[in-house]
């Protein structure tokens, strides 16, 4: 959830200040909403037992993302609003249909956990893999201006904490994606250390990462908040 806040807050501060969504897209926040919904379902008693933290944290993350979408809706043009609403409706239908099918097809907790776990893993891995495009840019430009340090650090810590939680709970579904997330964050931090000195220090370069990195990293979330 911390990662989600750090990731989105600069973008929406800019949107509110300028009273326009400019070139920012709602897609990443819609994707994070879907991810949070599935993790909340995964943690509910009819799927898994004793997963209070998974439900509460992803539930809070879901509320935060919905607040961001409300802000986006308030300042978006008519076309952007229509697209966002249609996607939200499509997500609700998708979740409802898939959940109904799983619950009706499988009645045991073990099989339900497997089904929801696989779905959650897929979305989580996609969200954690999103910085790969930025890491490639860092290597080619020999500059970390498009990869904010605190976002990389949070990504690493988030993965480590949830991977540790998964080891305690012996939950393979939480472990795999968050283990990969910790690895991704570690690689980002290593790249940051390598290319930090070669990064332009001008005021313009200092402002650019917030805008560009937010757009690029959003193309996936957070995820904690993903979890």
PyMOL commands that set and color helices and strands:
alter all, ss='L'
color gray80, all
select helices_A, chain A and resi 2-18+27-43+52-75+78-105+109-129+132-141+149-169+172-195+203-217+224-226
alter helices_A, ss='H'
color red, helices_A
deselect
rebuild
show_as cartoon
